Amino acid sequence: MNLSDLTLVVAAGGRSTRMGQDKRFLPLAGETLLARTLRRGRDAGFAAIVLAAEEVRSDLTALAEEYGAVLVTDETPAQGPAAAIAAGLSAAETAWSLVLSGDMPFYDFALARALLPEAAGSVQVVLPTLLGYWQPLAALYRRDAGPAFAAAVARGDRKLGVILRELSVRELPLTADAGLFFNVNTPAAYRLAQGRLANEQRTRPVLSVAAPASGTGKTTFLERLIPRLAAHGVRTAVIKSDSHGFQLDTAGKDSARFAAAGASAVAVSAPGGYFIQQQTEGRRDLMEIIAQIDASTVDLYLTESRSRGVLPTLLLYRDRGTLEIDGRTAALFVQGTPPQGTADVLICGLDDIETAARLALFLMGRPLCGADGAMFLTM
């Protein structure tokens, strides 16, 4: 059995109570969250796709048609994933289906292939577990498991854990990247997803560290973050933004004398490395500067910005300056009580470098396992 023998059931209810708006249509890298899931599912080669939603709407119908999916709706509205599983399995024509949450933008369908050998005998559900957490919305379900979910919904029981105990379940522990199971179900999670997707579009991943005022501790933060990332095998390069200008070499040195004489660029090569000092008419784009750095020696580019960086940005705040959170902000690191207007962003302590390292790994697309990944399964 392979993916072409399965139906993909995309569970896409529309309540989005934790997000505060319909998360299915949040934009992500030029498409909506739900469209991304459907597109990637179509490209994976399933026998069929079933889009399980709470109601028929023109935008959902259009999406289903675009990606060759069958739109089905819950018999009883507002019953959550249990109703979506029941409706999806009822519509499936294959013996087995992969039920996947529609808000899991980084899921790797190769993980479904790892489940296939367990779909045999009397087993009705192949349930992956990661770091001790069940993943029922990334599991294989046999079609005859559907009635158990329908019956549970009819009696008012929506808890997947309770329903699964009525079925023949084969648990399969995985050692996968926890970021692949990341759900976009809160505004803070959406910010993190946008940051990771921004880096997916780049040839080189970037992470900014910014603050609204000098003296917040950006340099110290980076000094502590760099060795933590190195412990995870991440090689970093730092690009600092300075609005005051700079002079790289000391007076009297040959390179300084060449620059003083009017050379527009000076390069110094030594056995241990090189530097290039280049005069330009204006500030160069960050990615243009990054392109000049030897990519074979760097895994992540860190930029220290005076006020704002590029997406994704870790924003630091120490009760000085005017805090402005915009679409580039992935997380906020605060000393003391978080200021008002920060409810939609992940808030961490300013000295919490361990969490900063885990966020950096996620935002650059590095695998997250063990303690490093647990936070991304419980956000």
C-alpha positions, 0 to 999 in steps of 0.5 A, spaced: 500 500 500 502 507 498 499 514 498 495 512 491 491 507 495 489 512 500 484 518 501 486 524 504 481 527 509 482 534 510 479 536 517 478 544 516 472 546 521 471 553 521 470 556 528 477 558 529 476 560 536 483 561 538 485 565 532 479 570 532 478 569 525 477 564 519 484 561 519 483 557 513 483 563 509 489 566 512 495 568 507 501 564 507 506 565 502 502 567 496 496 562 498 491 561 504 493 556 509 487 551 507 489 552 499 497 550 501 494 543 505 490 541 499 495 543 494 501 539 497 496 533 498 494 533 491 501 533 489 503 527 494 498 523 489 493 520 493 487 516 490 482 522 492 481 528 497 475 529 501 475 536 504 471 536 511 468 542 513 462 545 517 458 548 512 457 549 504 460 556 502 462 558 496 469 559 497 470 552 500 466 550 494 471 553 489 477 551 493 475 544 493 474 544 485 481 547 484 484 542 488 480 536 485 477 535 492 470 532 494 467 537 499 463 534 505 460 537 511 458 535 518 451 532 520 451 536 526 455 543 526 460 545 531 462 538 533 469 539 532 474 534 529 470 528 531 465 530 526 470 532 520 473 525 521 466 521 521 464 525 515 470 524 511 471 517 512 463 516 510 465 519 503 472 515 502 472 510 497 478 507 499 479 502 505 484 507 508 484 514 509 490 519 512 486 524 516 490 531 516 488 537 520 488 543 515 492 548 519 498 543 519 502 547 513 509 544 514 507 536 515 511 532 510 507 526 507 513 522 507 510 521 515 504 517 512 508 512 508 511 510 515 505 509 518 502 504 512 506 498 514 502 498 520 495 498 517 493 491 517 489 485 520 484 488 525 487 495 526 482 500 525 487 506 526 494 507 526 496 513 531 503 516 530 505 519 537 511 524 538 514 526 544 509 522 548 503 526 544 498 523 540 497 526 533 490 523 531 489 529 526 495 526 522 493 519 523 491 513 518 483 511 519 480 505 516 473 506 513 469 502 518 472 507 524 467 512 521 461 510 525 464 510 532 466 517 531 459 519 528 455 515 534 460 519 539 458 525 536 450 523 536 451 522 543 455 529 544 462 526 545 467 530 541 473 528 545 478 524 540 481 520 546 475 517 548 473 515 541 479 512 539 479 508 546 473 504 542 477 502 536 483 498 535 489 502 535 496 501 533 500 507 536 507 508 532 512 512 536 515 517 531 522 521 531 520 526 526 521 533 527 516 536 531 515 542 527 512 538 521 506 537 526 506 545 528 498 547 528 497 554 526 491 555 531 493 562 534 495 569 532 502 567 535 502 561 531 501 564 525 506 569 526 511 563 527 509 560 521 509 566 517 517 567 519 518 559 517 515 560 510 519 566 509 525 563 510 523 557 506 522 562 500 530 564 501 536 561 499 539 562 506 535 563 512 535 569 516 533 571 523 533 578 526 534 581 533 531 588 534 529 593 539 525 599 539 531 603 543 539 602 544 541 599 551 536 594 550 541 588 550 541 586 543 548 585 542 548 581 549 542 577 547 546 575 540 552 573 544 548 568 548 544 566 542 550 564 538 553 559 542 547 556 544 545 555 536 552 552 535 551 547 541 545 545 536 550 544 530 548 551 527 553 556 524 551 563 524 554 569 521 552 576 524 550 582 520 549 589 524 545 595 522 549 601 524 546 608 522 552 612 524 557 609 519 563 605 521 571 605 520 573 598 519 581 598 520 585 603 525 588 609 522 595 608 519 594 601 517 595 600 509 587 598 508 585 604 512 590 608 508 588 606 501 581 608 504 583 615 506 586 615 499 579 614 496 579 607 494 572 605 494 573 598 496 579 595 500 579 587 501 584 584 506 586 577 505 589 573 510 590 565 512 585 565 517 580 569 513 578 576 509 574 582 509 572 587 504 570 594 506 566 597 500 563 604 500 556 605 497 552 611 495 546 608 500 545 602 505 545 596 501 539 590 502 540 585 507 540 579 502 545 583 498 550 583 503 548 576 505 550 573 498 557 576 499 558 571 505 561 564 504 554 560 504 558 554 505 560 556 512 554 559 515 547 555 516 543 561 519 544 569 518 543 573 524 542 581 523 542 586 529 537 591 527 536 598 531 529 598 531 526 593 526 529 587 522 526 583 516 521 577 517 522 573 522 524 578 527 525 576 535 523 583 538 526 585 545 523 590 550 526 593 556 521 598 558 524 603 553 523 606 546 516 605 543 514 598 542 511 597 535 509 590 533 508 589 526 508 583 521 515 582 521 515 580 529 515 573 530 516 573 538 517 578 543 522 577 549 520 582 554 523 584 561 518 585 566 510 585 565 509 585 557 506 591 555 499 592 552 497 590 545 502 584 545 496 578 546 497 576 539 505 575 539 509 569 543 512 572 549 518 570 552 523 572 558 528 577 555 533 572 558 530 566 556 536 564 551 534 557 550 527 558 548 530 563 543 534 558 540 528 553 539 525 558 536 531 560 531 531 552 529 524 552 528 524 559 524 530 556 520 527 549 518 531 545 522 529 539 525 526 539 532 526 533 537 526 532 544 525 538 549 527 542 543 520 540 539 515 539 545 514 546 545 511 546 538 506 541 540 503 544 545 502 551 543 
